[in-house]
């Protein structure tokens, strides 16, 4: 009976050890599988981050190019506006100079007319005084 109990006990011990070994192998396999999946996810994440960084760099470069284009367009519009303003000021100055010249000529003719009238009045006055 002792032998039978010892044999059964050894069988059970052996069975427990086999089960323990199977559980350990299974746990090791699960650990390796999970580690492999995590490593793959980490690699994919790093790759995505690198691609996002490249995309962000491209977006930044495109924005800088657009800003440069708009700045050039604004500078060209400003230059054109200043030229138009300068042309307008020149036109106004020319028109004012022509107007002044015309007024000066009119004033000169009016003064000549008044001088003739004054001379005629004086001549008439002298003639009346003699008469």
C-alpha positions as CSV (number, residue, x, y, z in Angstrom):
1,X,0.0,0.0,0.0
2,X,2.9,2.3,0.8
3,X,4.4,1.6,-2.6
4,X,1.1,2.3,-4.3
5,X,0.7,5.5,-2.4
6,X,4.3,6.5,-3.3
7,X,3.8,5.6,-6.9
8,X,0.6,7.5,-7.1
9,X,2.3,10.4,-5.3
10,X,5.2,10.4,-7.8
11,X,2.7,10.2,-10.7
12,X,0.8,13.2,-9.2
13,X,4.1,15.1,-8.6
14,X,5.2,14.3,-12.1
15,X,1.8,15.4,-13.4
16,X,2.0,18.7,-11.4
17,X,5.5,19.3,-12.8
18,X,4.3,18.6,-16.3
19,X,1.4,20.9,-15.8
20,X,3.8,23.5,-14.3
21,X,6.1,23.1,-17.2
22,X,3.2,23.5,-19.7
23,X,2.0,26.6,-17.9
24,X,5.5,28.0,-17.9
25,X,5.9,27.3,-21.7
26,X,2.5,28.8,-22.4
27,X,3.3,31.9,-20.3
28,X,6.7,32.2,-22.1
29,X,5.0,31.9,-25.5
30,X,2.3,34.5,-24.6
31,X,5.0,36.8,-23.3
32,X,7.0,36.5,-26.6
33,X,3.9,36.9,-28.7
34,X,2.8,40.0,-26.7
35,X,6.4,41.4,-26.8
36,X,6.5,40.9,-30.6
37,X,3.1,42.6,-31.0
38,X,4.2,45.6,-28.8
39,X,7.5,45.8,-30.7
40,X,5.6,45.9,-34.0
41,X,3.2,48.5,-32.7
42,X,6.1,50.6,-31.5
43,X,7.9,50.3,-34.8
44,X,4.7,51.3,-36.7
45,X,4.2,54.2,-34.3
46,X,7.7,55.5,-34.8
47,X,7.2,55.1,-38.6
48,X,3.9,57.1,-38.3
49,X,5.6,59.8,-36.3
50,X,8.4,60.1,-38.9
51,X,5.9,60.3,-41.7
52,X,3.9,62.9,-39.7
53,X,7.1,64.9,-39.2
54,X,7.8,64.8,-42.9
55,X,4.2,65.8,-43.7
56,X,4.5,68.7,-41.2
57,X,7.8,69.8,-42.7
58,X,6.1,69.7,-46.2
59,X,3.2,71.7,-44.9
60,X,5.5,74.2,-43.3
61,X,7.5,74.5,-46.5
62,X,4.4,75.0,-48.5
63,X,3.1,77.6,-46.1
64,X,6.4,79.5,-46.2
65,X,6.3,79.4,-50.0
66,X,2.7,80.7,-50.0
67,X,3.7,83.5,-47.6
68,X,6.6,84.5,-49.8
69,X,4.3,84.5,-52.9
70,X,1.7,86.7,-51.0
71,X,4.4,89.0,-49.7
72,X,5.7,89.4,-53.3
73,X,2.2,90.1,-54.5
74,X,1.6,92.6,-51.7
75,X,4.9,94.3,-52.5
76,X,4.0,94.6,-56.2
77,X,0.6,96.0,-55.3
78,X,2.1,98.5,-52.9
79,X,4.6,99.5,-55.6
80,X,1.8,99.9,-58.1
81,X,-0.3,101.9,-55.7
82,X,2.6,104.2,-54.8
83,X,3.2,104.7,-58.6
84,X,-0.5,105.5,-59.1
85,X,-0.5,107.9,-56.2
86,X,2.7,109.5,-57.5
87,X,1.1,109.8,-61.0
88,X,-2.0,111.3,-59.4
89,X,0.0,113.8,-57.4
90,X,2.1,114.7,-60.5
91,X,-1.2,115.2,-62.5
92,X,-2.7,117.4,-59.8
93,X,0.5,119.4,-59.5
94,X,0.6,119.8,-63.3
95,X,-3.1,120.8,-63.4
96,X,-2.6,123.3,-60.6
97,X,0.4,124.8,-62.4
98,X,-1.7,125.1,-65.6
99,X,-4.6,126.7,-63.7
100,X,-2.2,129.1,-62.0
101,X,-0.7,130.0,-65.4
102,X,-4.2,130.5,-66.8
103,X,-5.3,132.7,-63.8
104,X,-2.1,134.7,-64.1
105,X,-2.8,135.3,-67.8
106,X,-6.4,136.2,-67.0
107,X,-5.3,138.6,-64.2
108,X,-2.8,140.1,-66.6
109,X,-5.4,140.7,-69.3
110,X,-7.8,142.1,-66.7
111,X,-5.1,144.4,-65.4
112,X,-4.3,145.5,-69.0
113,X,-8.0,146.1,-69.6
114,X,-8.3,148.1,-66.4
115,X,-5.2,150.0,-67.4
116,X,-6.7,150.8,-70.8
117,X,-10.0,151.8,-69.2
118,X,-8.1,154.0,-66.6
119,X,-6.1,155.6,-69.3
120,X,-9.2,156.2,-71.4
121,X,-11.0,157.7,-68.3
122,X,-7.9,159.9,-67.5
123,X,-7.7,160.9,-71.2
124,X,-11.4,161.8,-71.2
125,X,-11.1,163.6,-67.9
126,X,-8.2,165.7,-69.2
127,X,-10.1,166.4,-72.4
128,X,-13.1,167.6,-70.4
129,X,-11.0,169.8,-68.2
130,X,-9.5,171.5,-71.3
131,X,-12.9,171.9,-72.8
